Amino acid sequence: MPRFDAAWRGPGEMSRIRPGNGKQHFICFPVDGIPKVKRDQYVIFDRQSLRYLNVIEKLNCTYCSYFNGLIVYVQEIAARTEQYWCPIKHARRIVAMRSRYK
């Protein structure tokens, strides 16, 4: 039976995903001279200080801040990896072009 994507398992399962702990990012990036991606630049919790939000809205903002930041963080790690290791460009036009894909 196929396993469901971690995003569908709920916040408990997703909170265990920590791509920054990956061997590629912590070991290979410094060895290859690739600058590490700083998670605090992508996962930002700043909406809790908005006074006009109620408790439920703040909880939703915390959830969205974490998971949207996590997705962008992982995408940046992948983009830096692709920039360093893969000089071959796609044959078709890419809809969601990453920051380092030129």
N, CA, C and O atoms as a GROMACS GRO file, in nm:
protein
  408
    1MET      N    1   0.085  -0.118   0.000
    1MET     CA    2   0.000   0.000   0.000
    1MET      C    3   0.090   0.124   0.000
    1MET      O    4   0.182   0.134   0.081
    2PRO      N    5   0.064   0.220  -0.090
    2PRO     CA    6   0.151   0.339  -0.096
    2PRO      C    7   0.135   0.427   0.027
    2PRO      O    8   0.027   0.438   0.084
    3ARG      N    9   0.244   0.488   0.065
    3ARG     CA   10   0.240   0.580   0.179
    3ARG      C   11   0.198   0.718   0.131
    3ARG      O   12   0.230   0.758   0.020
    4PHE      N   13   0.127   0.788   0.216
    4PHE     CA   14   0.084   0.923   0.183
    4PHE      C   15   0.200   1.020   0.203
    4PHE      O   16   0.290   0.996   0.283
    5ASP      N   17   0.195   1.128   0.131
    5ASP     CA   18   0.294   1.234   0.146
    5ASP      C   19   0.287   1.285   0.290
    5ASP      O   20   0.180   1.287   0.351
    6ALA      N   21   0.402   1.326   0.344
    6ALA     CA   22   0.409   1.372   0.482
    6ALA      C   23   0.318   1.492   0.509
    6ALA      O   24   0.272   1.510   0.621
    7ALA      N   25   0.292   1.574   0.407
    7ALA     CA   26   0.208   1.692   0.426
    7ALA      C   27   0.066   1.654   0.463
    7ALA      O   28  -0.003   1.732   0.527
    8TRP      N   29   0.022   1.536   0.424
    8TRP     CA   30  -0.114   1.493   0.453
    8TRP      C   31  -0.126   1.424   0.587
    8TRP      O   32  -0.237   1.390   0.628
    9ARG      N   33  -0.018   1.402   0.654
    9ARG     CA   34  -0.019   1.332   0.782
    9ARG      C   35  -0.049   1.426   0.899
    9ARG      O   36  -0.079   1.380   1.009
   10GLY      N   37  -0.040   1.554   0.876
   10GLY     CA   38  -0.071   1.648   0.982
   10GLY      C   39   0.053   1.712   1.041
   10GLY      O   40   0.165   1.673   1.007
   11PRO      N   41   0.033   1.809   1.129
   11PRO     CA   42   0.146   1.887   1.181
   11PRO      C   43   0.242   1.804   1.265
   11PRO      O   44   0.361   1.837   1.271
   12GLY      N   45   0.195   1.698   1.330
   12GLY     CA   46   0.285   1.617   1.412
   12GLY      C   47   0.392   1.550   1.328
   12GLY      O   48   0.509   1.549   1.367
   13GLU      N   49   0.353   1.495   1.216
   13GLU     CA   50   0.449   1.429   1.128
   13GLU      C   51   0.539   1.528   1.057
   13GLU      O   52   0.659   1.505   1.045
   14MET      N   53   0.483   1.639   1.010
   14MET     CA   54   0.562   1.736   0.936
   14MET      C   55   0.667   1.803   1.026
   14MET      O   56   0.773   1.842   0.978
   15SER      N   57   0.637   1.816   1.154
   15SER     CA   58   0.732   1.883   1.242
   15SER      C   59   0.859   1.800   1.260
   15SER      O   60   0.961   1.854   1.303
   16ARG      N   61   0.855   1.670   1.228
   16ARG     CA   62   0.973   1.585   1.240
   16ARG      C   63   1.064   1.596   1.119
   16ARG      O   64   1.178   1.550   1.123
   17ILE      N   65   1.015   1.655   1.010
   17ILE     CA   66   1.097   1.671   0.891
   17ILE      C   67   1.190   1.790   0.912
   17ILE      O   68   1.144   1.903   0.928
   18ARG      N   69   1.316   1.764   0.912
   18ARG     CA   70   1.414   1.870   0.933
   18ARG      C   71   1.521   1.858   0.827
   18ARG      O   72   1.626   1.796   0.850
   19PRO      N   73   1.496   1.916   0.709
   19PRO     CA   74   1.592   1.901   0.601
   19PRO      C   75   1.728   1.962   0.631
   19PRO      O   76   1.827   1.924   0.568
   20GLY      N   77   1.734   2.055   0.724
   20GLY     CA   78   1.863   2.114   0.759
   20GLY      C   79   1.955   2.014   0.826
   20GLY      O   80   2.076   2.037   0.832
   21ASN      N   81   1.900   1.904   0.875
   21ASN     CA   82   1.982   1.802   0.938
   21ASN      C   83   2.040   1.704   0.837
   21ASN      O   84   2.112   1.612   0.874
   22GLY      N   85   2.008   1.724   0.709
   22GLY     CA   86   2.056   1.632   0.605
   22GLY      C   87   2.206   1.636   0.590
   22GLY      O   88   2.269   1.740   0.606
   23LYS      N   89   2.261   1.520   0.559
   23LYS     CA   90   2.406   1.509   0.542
   23LYS      C   91   2.455   1.596   0.426
   23LYS      O   92   2.563   1.655   0.433
   24GLN      N   93   2.375   1.603   0.322
   24GLN     CA   94   2.415   1.681   0.205
   24GLN      C   95   2.439   1.826   0.242
   24GLN      O   96   2.539   1.886   0.202
   25HIS      N   97   2.348   1.883   0.318
   25HIS     CA   98   2.356   2.025   0.351
   25HIS      C   99   2.469   2.054   0.449
   25HIS      O  100   2.541   2.152   0.432
   26PHE      N  101   2.486   1.970   0.550
   26PHE     CA  102   2.584   1.999   0.653
   26PHE      C  103   2.724   1.948   0.623
   26PHE      O  104   2.823   2.004   0.673
   27ILE      N  105   2.735   1.843   0.543
   27ILE     CA  106   2.867   1.789   0.514
   27ILE      C  107   2.915   1.828   0.375
   27ILE      O  108   3.025   1.881   0.358
   28CYS      N  109   2.831   1.802   0.274
   28CYS     CA  110   2.874   1.824   0.136
   28CYS      C  111   2.884   1.971   0.099
   28CYS      O  112   2.974   2.009   0.023
   29PHE      N  113   2.795   2.054   0.150
   29PHE     CA  114   2.801   2.196   0.114
   29PHE      C  115   2.935   2.259   0.153
   29PHE      O  116   2.998   2.323   0.068
   30PRO      N  117   2.981   2.245   0.278
   30PRO     CA  118   3.111   2.305   0.313
   30PRO      C  119   3.229   2.242   0.237
   30PRO      O  120   3.323   2.312   0.200
   31VAL      N  121   3.223   2.111   0.215
   31VAL     CA  122   3.330   2.043   0.143
   31VAL      C  123   3.339   2.095  -0.001
   31VAL      O  124   3.449   2.114  -0.054
   32ASP      N  125   3.224   2.119  -0.064
   32ASP     CA  126   3.220   2.166  -0.202
   32ASP      C  127   3.228   2.318  -0.215
   32ASP      O  128   3.230   2.370  -0.326
   33GLY      N  129   3.232   2.387  -0.103
   33GLY     CA  130   3.242   2.533  -0.107
   33GLY      C  131   3.111   2.604  -0.136
   33GLY      O  132   3.111   2.719  -0.180
   34ILE      N  133   2.999   2.535  -0.112
   34ILE     CA  134   2.866   2.595  -0.134
   34ILE      C  135   2.822   2.660  -0.003
   34ILE      O  136   2.828   2.595   0.101
   35PRO      N  137   2.778   2.785  -0.005
   35PRO     CA  138   2.731   2.848   0.119
   35PRO      C  139   2.608   2.776   0.174
   35PRO      O  140   2.516   2.742   0.100
   36LYS      N  141   2.607   2.755   0.305
   36LYS     CA  142   2.492   2.690   0.369
   36LYS      C  143   2.371   2.783   0.365
   36LYS      O  144   2.384   2.905   0.363
   37VAL      N  145   2.253   2.721   0.364
   37VAL     CA  146   2.128   2.796   0.367
   37VAL      C  147   2.090   2.814   0.513
   37VAL      O  148   2.082   2.717   0.588
   38LYS      N  149   2.065   2.938   0.554
   38LYS     CA  150   2.027   2.965   0.693
   38LYS      C  151   1.877   2.955   0.707
   38LYS      O  152   1.802   3.031   0.644
   39ARG      N  153   1.833   2.861   0.790
   39ARG     CA  154   1.690   2.835   0.805
   39ARG      C  155   1.615   2.957   0.859
   39ARG      O  156   1.500   2.979   0.821
   40ASP      N  157   1.677   3.035   0.946
   40ASP     CA  158   1.608   3.150   1.004
   40ASP      C  159   1.578   3.260   0.903
   40ASP      O  160   1.501   3.352   0.933
   41GLN      N  161   1.636   3.252   0.785
   41GLN     CA  162   1.602   3.348   0.680
   41GLN      C  163   1.479   3.305   0.601
   41GLN      O  164   1.423   3.385   0.525
   42TYR      N  165   1.435   3.181   0.618
   42TYR     CA  166   1.323   3.128   0.542
   42TYR      C  167   1.202   3.095   0.630
   42TYR      O  168   1.088   3.117   0.590
   43VAL      N  169   1.226   3.043   0.749
   43VAL     CA  170   1.118   3.012   0.842
   43VAL      C  171   1.109   3.127   0.941
   43VAL      O  172   1.191   3.139   1.032
   44ILE      N  173   1.009   3.211   0.922
   44ILE     CA  174   0.997   3.335   1.001
   44ILE      C  175   0.864   3.335   1.075
   44ILE      O  176   0.758   3.321   1.014
   45PHE      N  177   0.871   3.352   1.206
   45PHE     CA  178   0.752   3.361   1.290
   45PHE      C  179   0.737   3.505   1.337
   45PHE      O  180   0.788   3.540   1.444
   46ASP      N  181   0.670   3.587   1.261
   46ASP     CA  182   0.655   3.727   1.301
   46ASP      C  183   0.509   3.772   1.309
   46ASP      O  184   0.482   3.883   1.354
   47ARG      N  185   0.417   3.688   1.267
   47ARG     CA  186   0.276   3.730   1.265
   47ARG      C  187   0.209   3.721   1.401
   47ARG      O  188   0.100   3.775   1.419
   48GLN      N  189   0.271   3.653   1.498
   48GLN     CA  190   0.211   3.642   1.630
   48GLN      C  191   0.206   3.776   1.702
   48GLN      O  192   0.128   3.793   1.796
   49SER      N  193   0.287   3.870   1.659
   49SER     CA  194   0.288   4.001   1.724
   49SER      C  195   0.178   4.094   1.671
   49SER      O  196   0.162   4.206   1.720
   50LEU      N  197   0.104   4.049   1.572
   50LEU     CA  198  -0.007   4.131   1.520
   50LEU      C  199  -0.123   4.126   1.620
   50LEU      O  200  -0.180   4.019   1.643
   51ARG      N  201  -0.156   4.238   1.676
   51ARG     CA  202  -0.255   4.244   1.784
   51ARG      C  203  -0.398   4.216   1.739
   51ARG      O  204  -0.482   4.176   1.820
   52TYR      N  205  -0.426   4.237   1.611
   52TYR     CA  206  -0.564   4.219   1.564
   52TYR      C  207  -0.599   4.073   1.535
   52TYR      O  208  -0.713   4.045   1.499
   53LEU      N  209  -0.504   3.982   1.549
   53LEU     CA  210  -0.533   3.840   1.527
   53LEU      C  211  -0.580   3.774   1.657
   53LEU      O  212  -0.527   3.804   1.764
   54ASN      N  213  -0.678   3.686   1.645
   54ASN     CA  214  -0.720   3.611   1.764
   54ASN      C  215  -0.632   3.486   1.777
   54ASN      O  216  -0.542   3.464   1.696
   55VAL      N  217  -0.658   3.405   1.878
   55VAL     CA  218  -0.573   3.290   1.908
   55VAL      C  219  -0.573   3.189   1.793
   55VAL      O  220  -0.467   3.137   1.757
   56ILE      N  221  -0.687   3.161   1.736
   56ILE     CA  222  -0.697   3.065   1.626
   56ILE      C  223  -0.620   3.115   1.504
   56ILE      O  224  -0.549   3.038   1.439
   57GLU      N  225  -0.634   3.242   1.473
   57GLU     CA  226  -0.563   3.300   1.358
   57GLU      C  227  -0.412   3.297   1.380
   57GLU      O  228  -0.336   3.273   1.286
   58LYS      N  229  -0.369   3.322   1.502
   58LYS     CA  230  -0.225   3.316   1.533
   58LYS      C  231  -0.172   3.174   1.519
   58LYS      O  232  -0.061   3.153   1.471
   59LEU      N  233  -0.253   3.076   1.561
   59LEU     CA  234  -0.214   2.937   1.546
   59LEU      C  235  -0.202   2.901   1.398
   59LEU      O  236  -0.106   2.835   1.358
   60ASN      N  237  -0.299   2.944   1.318
   60ASN     CA  238  -0.293   2.920   1.174
   60ASN      C  239  -0.172   2.987   1.111
   60ASN      O  240  -0.107   2.930   1.024
   61CYS      N  241  -0.141   3.108   1.154
   61CYS     CA  242  -0.025   3.179   1.102
   61CYS      C  243   0.105   3.108   1.139
   61CYS      O  244   0.199   3.105   1.059
   62THR      N  245   0.112   3.052   1.258
   62THR     CA  246   0.229   2.977   1.300
   62THR      C  247   0.248   2.856   1.210
   62THR      O  248   0.359   2.828   1.164
   63TYR      N  249   0.140   2.783   1.186
   63TYR     CA  250   0.143   2.665   1.100
   63TYR      C  251   0.190   2.704   0.959
   63TYR      O  252   0.280   2.641   0.905
   64CYS      N  253   0.128   2.806   0.900
   64CYS     CA  254   0.164   2.848   0.764
   64CYS      C  255   0.307   2.902   0.757
   64CYS      O  256   0.379   2.874   0.662
   65SER      N  257   0.347   2.978   0.856
   65SER     CA  258   0.483   3.033   0.857
   65SER      C  259   0.586   2.921   0.856
   65SER      O  260   0.685   2.927   0.783
   66TYR      N  261   0.562   2.820   0.937
   66TYR     CA  262   0.657   2.710   0.944
   66TYR      C  263   0.662   2.631   0.814
   66TYR      O  264   0.769   2.611   0.757
   67PHE      N  265   0.546   2.586   0.766
   67PHE     CA  266   0.546   2.497   0.651
   67PHE      C  267   0.578   2.568   0.520
   67PHE      O  268   0.648   2.511   0.436
   68ASN      N  269   0.532   2.688   0.502
   68ASN     CA  270   0.570   2.762   0.381
   68ASN      C  271   0.718   2.797   0.384
   68ASN      O  272   0.786   2.790   0.282
   69GLY      N  273   0.769   2.835   0.501
   69GLY     CA  274   0.912   2.862   0.514
   69GLY      C  275   0.995   2.737   0.492
   69GLY      O  276   1.102   2.744   0.430
   70LEU      N  277   0.948   2.624   0.541
   70LEU     CA  278   1.018   2.497   0.523
   70LEU      C  279   1.027   2.458   0.376
   70LEU      O  280   1.131   2.412   0.329
   71ILE      N  281   0.917   2.478   0.303
   71ILE     CA  282   0.916   2.445   0.160
   71ILE      C  283   1.017   2.533   0.085
   71ILE      O  284   1.093   2.483   0.002
   72VAL      N  285   1.018   2.663   0.114
   72VAL     CA  286   1.110   2.754   0.046
   72VAL      C  287   1.256   2.723   0.085
   72VAL      O  288   1.346   2.733   0.003
   73TYR      N  289   1.276   2.686   0.210
   73TYR     CA  290   1.409   2.649   0.259
   73TYR      C  291   1.463   2.527   0.184
   73TYR      O  292   1.577   2.528   0.139
   74VAL      N  293   1.381   2.425   0.173
   74VAL     CA  294   1.421   2.304   0.101
   74VAL      C  295   1.444   2.335  -0.047
   74VAL      O  296   1.537   2.283  -0.108
   75GLN      N  297   1.360   2.420  -0.103
   75GLN     CA  298   1.376   2.457  -0.244
   75GLN      C  299   1.509   2.530  -0.266
   75GLN      O  300   1.574   2.509  -0.368
   76GLU      N  301   1.549   2.613  -0.172
   76GLU     CA  302   1.676   2.684  -0.186
   76GLU      C  303   1.795   2.588  -0.175
   76GLU      O  304   1.894   2.604  -0.246
   77ILE      N  305   1.786   2.489  -0.086
   77ILE     CA  306   1.892   2.388  -0.076
   77ILE      C  307   1.902   2.313  -0.208
   77ILE      O  308   2.012   2.289  -0.258
   78ALA      N  309   1.787   2.276  -0.264
   78ALA     CA  310   1.786   2.204  -0.392
   78ALA      C  311   1.842   2.292  -0.505
   78ALA      O  312   1.915   2.244  -0.591
   79ALA      N  313   1.807   2.420  -0.504
   79ALA     CA  314   1.855   2.512  -0.608
   79ALA      C  315   2.006   2.528  -0.602
   79ALA      O  316   2.072   2.530  -0.706
   80ARG      N  317   2.060   2.540  -0.483
   80ARG     CA  318   2.206   2.554  -0.470
   80ARG      C  319   2.277   2.426  -0.511
   80ARG      O  320   2.384   2.429  -0.572
   81THR      N  321   2.216   2.312  -0.477
   81THR     CA  322   2.272   2.183  -0.518
   81THR      C  323   2.272   2.172  -0.670
   81THR      O  324   2.372   2.132  -0.730
   82GLU      N  325   2.159   2.207  -0.732
   82GLU     CA  326   2.148   2.198  -0.877
   82GLU      C  327   2.244   2.295  -0.946
   82GLU      O  328   2.303   2.262  -1.048
   83GLN      N  329   2.260   2.413  -0.890
   83GLN     CA  330   2.350   2.512  -0.949
   83GLN      C  331   2.494   2.460  -0.950
   83GLN      O  332   2.566   2.479  -1.047
   84TYR      N  333   2.534   2.393  -0.843
   84TYR     CA  334   2.671   2.345  -0.832
   84TYR      C  335   2.694   2.217  -0.913
   84TYR      O  336   2.794   2.206  -0.984
   85TRP      N  337   2.602   2.122  -0.902
   85TRP     CA  338   2.625   1.990  -0.958
   85TRP      C  339   2.569   1.967  -1.097
   85TRP      O  340   2.616   1.876  -1.166
   86CYS      N  341   2.472   2.046  -1.142
   86CYS     CA  342   2.405   2.013  -1.267
   86CYS      C  343   2.403   2.132  -1.363
   86CYS      O  344   2.314   2.217  -1.353
   87PRO      N  345   2.499   2.140  -1.454
   87PRO     CA  346   2.501   2.250  -1.549
   87PRO      C  347   2.403   2.230  -1.665
   87PRO      O  348   2.386   2.320  -1.747
   88ILE      N  349   2.338   2.113  -1.673
   88ILE     CA  350   2.247   2.083  -1.783
   88ILE      C  351   2.112   2.148  -1.755
   88ILE      O  352   2.050   2.122  -1.652
   89LYS      N  353   2.066   2.230  -1.847
   89LYS     CA  354   1.938   2.300  -1.831
   89LYS      C  355   1.825   2.214  -1.888
   89LYS      O  356   1.848   2.126  -1.970
   90HIS      N  357   1.704   2.242  -1.843
   90HIS     CA  358   1.587   2.170  -1.893
   90HIS      C  359   1.561   2.204  -2.039
   90HIS      O  360   1.593   2.314  -2.084
   91ALA      N  361   1.504   2.112  -2.112
   91ALA     CA  362   1.474   2.134  -2.254
   91ALA      C  363   1.350   2.223  -2.270
   91ALA      O  364   1.340   2.297  -2.368
   92ARG      N  365   1.257   2.215  -2.175
   92ARG     CA  366   1.136   2.297  -2.182
   92ARG      C  367   1.146   2.414  -2.087
   92ARG      O  368   1.232   2.418  -1.999
   93ARG      N  369   1.057   2.509  -2.106
   93ARG     CA  370   1.051   2.625  -2.016
   93ARG      C  371   0.993   2.580  -1.882
   93ARG      O  372   0.896   2.505  -1.878
   94ILE      N  373   1.052   2.625  -1.774
   94ILE     CA  374   1.008   2.589  -1.640
   94ILE      C  375   0.911   2.693  -1.589
   94ILE      O  376   0.937   2.813  -1.599
   95VAL      N  377   0.798   2.648  -1.534
   95VAL     CA  378   0.696   2.740  -1.484
   95VAL      C  379   0.744   2.809  -1.356
   95VAL      O  380   0.738   2.932  -1.346
   96ALA      N  381   0.791   2.732  -1.260
   96ALA     CA  382   0.837   2.787  -1.132
   96ALA      C  383   0.990   2.787  -1.131
   96ALA      O  384   1.052   2.694  -1.078
   97MET      N  385   1.048   2.888  -1.187
   97MET     CA  386   1.193   2.895  -1.195
   97MET      C  387   1.252   2.932  -1.059
   97MET      O  388   1.207   3.026  -0.994
   98ARG      N  389   1.352   2.858  -1.019
   98ARG     CA  390   1.416   2.882  -0.891
   98ARG      C  391   1.511   3.001  -0.901
   98ARG      O  392   1.546   3.046  -1.010
   99SER      N  393   1.551   3.049  -0.785
   99SER     CA  394   1.634   3.168  -0.778
   99SER      C  395   1.769   3.154  -0.846
   99SER      O  396   1.823   3.253  -0.895
  100ARG      N  397   1.822   3.036  -0.850
  100ARG     CA  398   1.957   3.017  -0.901
  100ARG      C  399   1.959   2.951  -1.039
  100ARG      O  400   2.066   2.913  -1.088
  101TYR      N  401   1.845   2.938  -1.101
  101TYR     CA  402   1.836   2.875  -1.234
  101TYR      C  403   1.836   2.984  -1.339
  101TYR      O  404   1.741   3.062  -1.348
  102LYS      N  405   1.940   2.989  -1.419
  102LYS     CA  406   1.948   3.093  -1.522
  102LYS      C  407   1.978   3.031  -1.656
  102LYS      O  408   1.988   3.102  -1.756
   0.00000   0.00000   0.00000
